[in-house]
């Protein structure tokens, strides 16, 4: 239920993330556009201020000969400079201020008196012009009532205010300040074109960036959704496995039943061996008693084997899950690792397969291979190695158990009770493993036997497993 809720939320989450990301992108683009717009507007207004400053400088006497001219910095002479500069188109009026920023004269005379602010005066002292654009400026604060200028009839209009320093001499001594009021329709139209251009660029950036972000986010969430679906499938399989806990517990108990059979049959089989050894001397004296004892021992062994087979019979209607070969190898290694440490035998496990096995097949394969590895550990001298290797070949899963013991005795037959390569062994473990393999429909054989060790091979046909992933290699030392 939690997984389903998570998947439901994950279907809405991409759109929420995408919407939030697009809103953030739009905000960043809008902020950047606003800052860019302000800087460019300031540059455009400053451009006209630079032009008027240059024209005013041309009207002022700047060389040595001009410095010698008397009264060059008188208000009348400075007003002449302003009038010459005001011939540029669009100038509606001008004011003259002294070097301290105090009002001196205006042109036309209908203009209100004004005063240069402290900040602007500091800028004038630095010989820098100022340009300000006012998109809707009231002419009532510039011209006196009744002024006959054509522009004054409109009362509110865009205005460009330019303030330039008036300087003389080689040291550029500040002798006055000129303020020009310029009709701003042309610059307003330029600003409108700039705004449209910036809006198109911002829209293009938003569409391109939004498309890239949308593709990236949707692709990322699809990958995440696939991972969620895989997790949901895995979780569902685990839930089904938990629901079949009783079956799994019964299957896991087979290993304990097998161990019980091995130890429980050891004494009866030893008695059977004694009976066979003394058969020649006692059969004539009391044949019936010895025969009955042999029969009873045989029946007891067969009954215990049949008990394992009965436990292994699974209900066809019970739930199933799959176990990868890599996990199967880890399970086997975990069960025999402590025994290997106790006997000083190294255990090397390797799986080169992407096969998966049904749970019933996997549990029986684990029982068989654990028994084979345990037998291999018991016959392998201390300091030597036991190898478990699983691989795919010719549509068969081959499971090899290799030991470095003395080899299987030539006078003994493997997989037959009472035939064992171990001293005091009963051979019942191999017999049970063979029976389990036959129960599966697999094959268990002694592949090679020499004085350097034995190799037992359990082969599983393709009907017992399937390849679900690419072939992978897992090695456990």
C-alpha positions as CSV (number, residue, x, y, z in Angstrom):
1,X,0.0,0.0,0.0
2,X,2.8,2.4,0.9
3,X,4.6,1.6,-2.4
4,X,1.3,2.3,-4.3
5,X,0.9,5.7,-2.5
6,X,4.5,6.5,-3.3
7,X,4.0,5.7,-7.0
8,X,0.9,7.8,-7.1
9,X,2.7,10.7,-5.6
10,X,5.6,10.2,-8.0
11,X,3.2,10.7,-10.9
12,X,2.3,14.2,-9.6
13,X,5.8,15.1,-8.4
14,X,7.4,15.6,-11.8
15,X,4.8,18.2,-12.8
16,X,5.2,20.0,-9.5
17,X,9.0,20.0,-9.8
18,X,8.7,21.1,-13.4
19,X,6.3,24.0,-12.6
20,X,8.5,25.1,-9.7
21,X,11.6,25.0,-11.9
22,X,9.9,27.0,-14.7
23,X,8.7,29.6,-12.2
24,X,12.2,30.0,-10.8
25,X,13.6,30.2,-14.3
26,X,11.0,32.9,-15.2
27,X,11.9,34.8,-12.1
28,X,15.6,34.7,-12.8
29,X,15.1,35.8,-16.5
30,X,12.7,38.6,-15.4
31,X,15.2,39.9,-12.8
32,X,18.1,39.7,-15.3
33,X,16.0,41.5,-17.9
34,X,15.1,44.2,-15.5
35,X,18.7,44.8,-14.5
36,X,19.9,44.7,-18.1
37,X,17.1,47.2,-19.0
38,X,18.1,49.6,-16.3
39,X,21.8,49.5,-17.3
40,X,21.1,50.0,-21.0
41,X,18.7,52.9,-20.2
42,X,21.3,54.5,-18.1
43,X,23.8,54.1,-20.9
44,X,21.4,55.7,-23.4
45,X,20.7,58.6,-21.2
46,X,24.4,59.0,-20.4
47,X,25.1,58.9,-24.1
48,X,23.1,62.1,-24.7
49,X,24.7,63.7,-21.6
50,X,28.2,62.9,-23.0
51,X,27.2,64.6,-26.3
52,X,26.0,67.8,-24.7
53,X,29.1,67.8,-22.4
54,X,31.3,67.6,-25.4
55,X,29.5,70.4,-27.2
56,X,29.6,72.6,-24.1
57,X,33.4,72.0,-23.8
58,X,33.8,73.0,-27.4
59,X,32.1,76.4,-26.6
60,X,34.3,77.0,-23.6
61,X,37.8,78.6,-23.9
62,X,40.2,75.8,-22.9
63,X,43.7,76.8,-24.3
64,X,46.1,79.4,-22.9
65,X,45.0,82.2,-25.2
66,X,41.5,81.7,-24.1
67,X,42.5,81.7,-20.4
68,X,43.8,85.2,-21.0
69,X,40.4,86.4,-22.0
70,X,39.0,88.6,-19.3
71,X,35.6,87.8,-17.8
72,X,35.3,84.5,-19.7
73,X,33.6,83.0,-16.7
74,X,31.1,85.7,-16.2
75,X,27.4,84.6,-16.2
76,X,26.7,86.4,-19.4
77,X,29.5,84.5,-21.2
78,X,28.4,81.2,-19.7
79,X,24.8,81.8,-20.7
80,X,26.1,82.3,-24.3
81,X,27.8,78.9,-24.1
82,X,24.5,77.4,-22.9
83,X,22.5,79.1,-25.7
84,X,25.0,77.8,-28.3
85,X,24.7,74.4,-26.9
86,X,20.9,74.6,-26.8
87,X,20.8,74.8,-30.5
88,X,20.7,71.0,-30.6
89,X,17.2,69.8,-31.5
90,X,14.8,68.9,-28.7
91,X,16.2,71.3,-26.1
92,X,13.1,72.9,-24.4
93,X,15.0,75.0,-21.9
94,X,18.2,75.4,-19.9
95,X,19.3,76.7,-16.5
96,X,22.7,78.1,-15.5
97,X,24.1,77.5,-12.0
98,X,27.3,78.8,-10.5
99,X,30.1,76.5,-9.3
100,X,28.4,76.1,-5.9
101,X,25.1,74.9,-7.5
102,X,23.2,78.1,-7.0
103,X,20.7,79.3,-9.7
104,X,21.9,82.1,-11.9
105,X,19.8,82.4,-15.0
106,X,17.5,80.4,-17.2
107,X,16.4,80.3,-20.8
108,X,13.6,80.9,-21.5
109,X,13.1,83.1,-18.5
110,X,9.7,81.5,-17.8
111,X,11.5,78.6,-16.1
112,X,11.3,78.1,-12.4
113,X,14.4,78.6,-10.3
114,X,16.1,75.5,-9.0
115,X,19.2,74.2,-7.2
116,X,21.8,71.5,-7.8
117,X,21.7,68.8,-5.2
118,X,24.8,67.8,-3.1
119,X,25.2,64.5,-4.9
120,X,24.9,66.1,-8.3
121,X,27.4,68.8,-7.3
122,X,29.9,66.1,-6.3
123,X,29.5,64.5,-9.7
124,X,30.1,67.9,-11.4
125,X,33.3,68.4,-9.4
126,X,34.5,65.1,-10.8
127,X,33.9,66.5,-14.3
128,X,31.2,63.9,-15.1
129,X,27.9,64.7,-16.9
130,X,24.5,63.4,-15.6
131,X,21.6,62.2,-17.8
132,X,18.2,61.3,-16.3
133,X,15.1,60.1,-18.2
134,X,11.6,60.9,-16.8
135,X,8.9,59.0,-18.7
136,X,6.0,61.3,-17.6
137,X,7.2,64.6,-16.2
138,X,4.8,67.5,-15.4
139,X,5.9,70.7,-17.1
140,X,4.2,72.7,-14.4
141,X,7.2,72.2,-12.1
142,X,9.6,73.5,-14.9
143,X,7.8,76.4,-16.5
144,X,5.9,79.3,-15.0
145,X,2.1,79.4,-15.5
146,X,1.3,81.0,-18.8
147,X,4.5,80.0,-20.5
148,X,3.9,80.1,-24.3
149,X,6.2,77.2,-25.3
150,X,4.6,74.7,-27.6
151,X,5.7,71.9,-25.4
152,X,4.0,73.4,-22.4
153,X,0.6,72.9,-23.9
154,X,1.0,69.2,-23.3
155,X,1.8,69.7,-19.6
156,X,2.9,66.0,-19.1
157,X,5.5,64.4,-21.4
158,X,8.7,62.3,-21.4
159,X,11.7,64.5,-20.4
160,X,15.5,63.9,-20.6
161,X,17.3,66.0,-18.0
162,X,21.0,66.6,-18.7
163,X,23.4,68.3,-16.3
164,X,26.9,69.1,-17.5
165,X,29.9,70.9,-15.9
166,X,31.2,74.1,-17.5
167,X,35.0,74.1,-17.1
168,X,37.9,76.4,-18.1
169,X,41.6,76.1,-18.3
170,X,44.0,73.3,-18.6
171,X,43.1,72.1,-15.1
172,X,39.4,72.0,-16.1
173,X,38.3,74.4,-13.4
174,X,34.6,74.3,-12.7
175,X,33.1,77.7,-13.3
176,X,29.4,76.8,-13.7
177,X,26.9,74.1,-14.3
178,X,24.3,73.9,-17.1
179,X,21.0,72.0,-16.9
180,X,19.2,71.1,-20.1
181,X,15.5,70.1,-20.3
182,X,15.2,68.0,-23.5
183,X,12.0,66.7,-25.1
184,X,12.1,62.9,-24.6
185,X,9.8,61.4,-27.1
186,X,12.6,60.1,-29.3
187,X,14.4,58.5,-26.3
188,X,11.1,57.1,-25.1
189,X,10.6,55.4,-28.5
190,X,14.1,54.0,-28.3
191,X,13.4,52.7,-24.8
192,X,10.2,51.1,-26.1
193,X,12.1,49.4,-28.9
194,X,14.7,48.2,-26.3
195,X,11.9,46.8,-24.1
196,X,10.4,44.8,-27.0
197,X,13.8,43.5,-27.9
198,X,14.6,42.4,-24.4
199,X,11.1,40.9,-24.0
200,X,11.7,38.8,-27.2
201,X,15.1,37.7,-25.9
202,X,13.7,36.8,-22.5
203,X,10.8,34.8,-24.0
204,X,13.2,32.9,-26.3
205,X,15.5,32.2,-23.3
206,X,12.5,31.0,-21.3
207,X,11.2,28.8,-24.0
208,X,14.6,27.2,-24.8
209,X,15.6,26.9,-21.2
210,X,12.2,25.6,-20.2
211,X,12.2,23.0,-22.9
212,X,15.6,21.7,-21.9
213,X,14.6,21.6,-18.2
214,X,11.3,19.9,-19.0
215,X,13.0,17.2,-21.1
216,X,15.7,16.7,-18.4
217,X,13.2,16.6,-15.5
218,X,10.7,14.3,-17.3
219,X,13.5,11.9,-18.4
220,X,14.9,11.9,-14.9
221,X,11.6,11.1,-13.3
222,X,10.9,8.4,-15.9
223,X,14.1,6.7,-14.9
224,X,13.1,7.2,-11.2
225,X,9.7,5.8,-11.9
226,X,11.2,2.7,-13.6
227,X,13.3,2.2,-10.5
228,X,10.2,2.6,-8.3
229,X,8.4,0.0,-10.4
230,X,11.2,-2.4,-10.1
231,X,11.2,-1.8,-6.4
232,X,7.5,-2.4,-6.3
233,X,7.8,-5.7,-8.2
234,X,10.6,-6.8,-5.8
235,X,8.5,-5.8,-2.8
236,X,5.5,-7.6,-4.1
237,X,7.5,-10.8,-4.6
238,X,8.9,-10.5,-1.1
239,X,5.4,-10.0,0.3
240,X,4.2,-13.1,-1.5
241,X,7.3,-14.9,-0.1
242,X,6.3,-13.8,3.4
243,X,2.8,-15.0,2.9
244,X,4.3,-18.4,2.1
245,X,6.4,-18.4,5.2
246,X,5.3,-21.8,6.3
247,X,6.3,-23.3,3.0
248,X,9.7,-21.6,3.1
249,X,10.3,-22.7,6.7
250,X,9.5,-26.3,5.7
251,X,11.8,-26.2,2.7
252,X,14.6,-24.6,4.8
253,X,14.2,-27.5,7.3
254,X,15.2,-30.0,4.7
255,X,18.9,-29.2,5.4
256,X,18.4,-30.1,9.1
257,X,16.5,-33.3,8.1
258,X,19.3,-34.3,5.8
259,X,21.9,-33.8,8.5
260,X,19.7,-35.8,10.9
261,X,19.6,-38.7,8.4
262,X,23.3,-38.7,7.9
263,X,24.0,-39.0,11.6
264,X,21.0,-41.1,12.4
265,X,21.9,-43.7,9.8
266,X,25.6,-43.9,10.7
267,X,25.1,-46.4,13.6
268,X,22.6,-48.7,11.8
269,X,24.9,-48.8,8.8
270,X,27.9,-49.5,11.0
271,X,25.9,-52.4,12.5
272,X,25.2,-53.6,9.0
273,X,28.9,-53.5,8.2
274,X,29.6,-55.6,11.2
275,X,26.9,-58.0,10.2
276,X,28.4,-58.3,6.7
277,X,31.9,-58.8,8.2
278,X,30.7,-61.6,10.5
279,X,28.2,-63.1,8.2
280,X,30.4,-66.0,7.3
281,X,30.8,-67.1,10.9
282,X,27.3,-66.5,12.2
283,X,24.9,-67.2,9.4
284,X,24.9,-70.9,10.1
285,X,24.4,-70.6,13.8
286,X,21.6,-68.0,13.8
287,X,20.7,-67.0,10.2
288,X,17.2,-65.7,11.0
289,X,18.4,-63.3,13.7
290,X,21.2,-61.7,11.6
291,X,18.9,-61.5,8.6
292,X,16.2,-59.8,10.5
293,X,18.7,-57.3,11.8
294,X,20.0,-56.5,8.3
295,X,16.4,-56.2,7.1
296,X,15.5,-53.8,10.0
297,X,18.6,-51.7,9.4
298,X,17.8,-51.4,5.7
299,X,14.2,-50.5,6.3
300,X,15.2,-47.9,8.8
301,X,17.6,-46.3,6.3
302,X,15.0,-46.4,3.6
303,X,12.3,-44.9,5.9
304,X,14.5,-41.9,6.7
305,X,15.3,-41.3,3.0
306,X,11.6,-41.5,2.3
307,X,11.0,-39.0,5.0
308,X,13.2,-36.5,3.2
309,X,11.4,-37.1,-0.1
310,X,8.0,-36.6,1.7
311,X,9.2,-33.2,3.1
312,X,10.4,-32.2,-0.3
313,X,7.0,-32.7,-1.9
314,X,5.6,-29.2,-2.4
315,X,2.0,-28.1,-2.8
316,X,1.6,-27.2,-6.5
317,X,-0.7,-24.3,-5.5
318,X,1.8,-22.6,-3.2
319,X,3.5,-19.3,-4.0
320,X,6.9,-19.0,-5.7
321,X,9.8,-16.6,-6.0
322,X,13.1,-16.6,-7.9
323,X,16.6,-16.7,-6.6
324,X,19.6,-15.5,-8.6
325,X,22.7,-17.7,-8.9
326,X,24.8,-15.1,-7.2
327,X,22.6,-15.2,-4.1
328,X,22.6,-19.0,-4.2
329,X,26.4,-19.1,-4.1
330,X,26.4,-16.6,-1.1
331,X,24.0,-18.8,0.8
332,X,26.1,-21.9,0.3
333,X,29.3,-20.1,1.2
334,X,27.7,-18.7,4.4
335,X,26.6,-22.2,5.5
336,X,30.0,-23.9,5.1
337,X,32.4,-21.0,5.9
338,X,32.6,-21.8,9.6
339,X,33.3,-25.5,9.0
340,X,36.1,-24.5,6.6
341,X,37.6,-22.2,9.2
342,X,37.5,-25.0,11.9
343,X,39.3,-27.4,9.6
344,X,41.7,-24.9,8.1
345,X,40.4,-25.4,4.6
346,X,40.0,-22.5,2.2
347,X,36.7,-22.2,0.3
348,X,36.7,-20.5,-3.1
349,X,33.3,-19.8,-4.7
350,X,32.7,-18.5,-8.2
351,X,29.5,-17.9,-10.3
352,X,29.6,-17.0,-13.9
353,X,25.9,-16.9,-14.7
354,X,22.9,-14.6,-14.8
355,X,20.5,-17.5,-14.2
356,X,17.6,-17.4,-11.7
357,X,16.1,-20.5,-10.1
358,X,12.6,-21.0,-8.7
359,X,12.6,-21.2,-4.9
360,X,11.8,-25.0,-4.7
361,X,14.6,-25.8,-7.2
362,X,17.0,-23.4,-5.5
363,X,16.4,-24.8,-2.0
364,X,17.1,-28.4,-3.1
365,X,20.2,-27.3,-5.1
366,X,21.5,-25.6,-1.9
367,X,21.0,-28.8,0.1
368,X,22.9,-30.8,-2.5
369,X,25.8,-28.4,-2.9
370,X,26.1,-27.8,0.8
371,X,26.4,-31.5,1.4
372,X,29.0,-31.9,-1.4
373,X,31.0,-29.0,-0.1
374,X,30.9,-30.3,3.5
375,X,32.1,-33.7,2.2
376,X,34.9,-32.0,0.3
377,X,36.0,-30.1,3.3
378,X,36.1,-33.3,5.4
379,X,38.4,-35.0,3.0
380,X,40.6,-32.0,2.1
381,X,43.8,-31.6,4.2
382,X,44.4,-28.5,6.3
383,X,45.8,-25.6,4.3
384,X,44.3,-26.8,0.9
385,X,41.3,-25.6,-1.0
386,X,37.7,-26.6,-1.9
387,X,36.3,-24.9,-5.0
388,X,32.6,-24.3,-5.8
389,X,32.0,-23.1,-9.4
390,X,28.7,-22.4,-11.2
391,X,28.6,-21.7,-14.9
392,X,26.3,-21.8,-18.0
393,X,27.1,-23.9,-21.0
394,X,25.1,-25.7,-23.7
395,X,21.7,-24.6,-22.1
396,X,22.9,-26.3,-18.8
397,X,23.8,-24.9,-15.5
398,X,26.9,-26.8,-14.3
399,X,27.7,-26.8,-10.6
400,X,31.1,-28.2,-9.8
401,X,32.6,-29.1,-6.4
402,X,36.3,-29.7,-6.4
403,X,38.3,-30.9,-3.4
404,X,42.1,-31.6,-3.0
405,X,41.7,-34.8,-1.0
406,X,43.1,-38.3,-1.7
407,X,40.4,-39.2,-4.3
408,X,37.5,-41.6,-4.1
409,X,38.5,-45.1,-3.3
410,X,38.7,-47.3,-6.4
411,X,37.1,-50.2,-4.5
412,X,34.0,-48.1,-3.5
413,X,31.1,-47.0,-5.6
414,X,29.9,-43.4,-5.2
415,X,26.2,-42.6,-4.3
416,X,25.7,-46.0,-2.7
417,X,25.3,-46.2,1.1
418,X,28.3,-47.7,2.9
419,X,30.6,-46.4,0.1
420,X,32.5,-43.4,1.4
421,X,35.9,-41.8,0.8
422,X,36.0,-40.6,4.4
423,X,37.4,-42.7,7.2
424,X,34.4,-43.9,9.2
425,X,32.0,-42.4,6.7
426,X,28.7,-44.1,5.8
427,X,28.2,-42.7,2.2
428,X,24.6,-41.9,3.0
429,X,25.2,-38.1,2.3
430,X,26.1,-38.8,-1.4
431,X,23.2,-41.2,-1.7
432,X,20.7,-38.6,-0.4
433,X,22.2,-36.0,-2.6
434,X,21.8,-38.3,-5.6
435,X,18.2,-38.9,-4.7
436,X,17.5,-35.2,-4.3
437,X,19.1,-34.5,-7.7
438,X,16.9,-37.2,-9.3
439,X,13.9,-35.7,-7.6
440,X,14.7,-32.4,-9.3
441,X,15.2,-34.0,-12.7
442,X,18.9,-33.0,-12.5
443,X,22.0,-35.1,-12.7
444,X,24.8,-35.6,-10.1
445,X,27.9,-37.5,-11.1
446,X,31.5,-38.0,-10.0
447,X,33.3,-36.4,-12.9
448,X,36.9,-37.1,-12.0
449,X,38.8,-38.8,-9.2
450,X,42.5,-39.0,-8.7
451,X,45.1,-38.8,-5.9
452,X,44.9,-35.0,-6.3
453,X,41.2,-34.8,-5.5
454,X,37.6,-35.4,-6.8
455,X,35.2,-33.3,-8.9
456,X,31.5,-33.8,-8.4
457,X,29.2,-32.2,-11.0
458,X,25.5,-31.3,-10.5
459,X,24.0,-30.4,-13.9
460,X,20.6,-28.6,-14.2
461,X,18.8,-28.7,-17.5
462,X,17.3,-25.5,-18.9
463,X,13.8,-26.5,-17.8
464,X,14.8,-25.9,-14.2
465,X,16.1,-22.3,-14.5
466,X,16.1,-19.3,-16.8
467,X,18.3,-16.4,-17.7
468,X,16.8,-13.1,-16.5
469,X,19.9,-10.9,-16.6
470,X,23.1,-10.7,-18.5
471,X,25.8,-13.1,-17.5
472,X,27.6,-11.9,-14.4
473,X,30.6,-13.1,-12.4
474,X,30.6,-13.3,-8.6
475,X,33.7,-14.5,-6.7
476,X,33.8,-15.3,-3.0
477,X,37.1,-16.2,-1.4
